[in-house]
Amino acid sequence: MSEEKEPTQADAASSNEDKAKNETPETATGKNRALWTGAAVGIGSAAIVAALLYANKRRK
């Protein structure tokens, strides 16, 4: 019978590094664009919530 070696955290880290090295500029750009889009959506949502809260305050 053969003994199977279980992957360690070091193996997983080296695997992630290999994937990062294999990224083309196109895939890196796509991930960067997704990051910026997500940030913009989050900021926009926060701005809308703040505007609604401000508009719903009672005026004294």
C-alpha positions, -999 to +999 in steps of 0.1 A: +000+000+000+012+035-007+012+062+020-004+094+009+012+126+022-013+151+034-008+187+022+006+210+048+002+248+051+036+253+035+025+233+004-007+254+002+013+286+004+037+276-023+007+266-044-008+300-040+025+316-049+027+295-081-008+307-090+002+343-084+032+340-106+011+324-134-013+354-135-013+373-167-017+410-167-053+405-180-063+384-150-046+407-126-063+437-142-097+419-140-092+412-103-081+448-097-111+461-115-134+438-094-118+451-062-123+488-072-159+481-083-166+465-050-151+494-031-172+519-052-204+500-046-197+499-008-190+536-007-220+544-028-242+524-006-229+541+025-235+575+009-271+566+001-278+554+036-263+586+051-284+608+028-316+589+037-308+592+074-301+629+071-333+635+050-354+617+076-343+638+106-369+660+121-363+697+116-364+718+148 
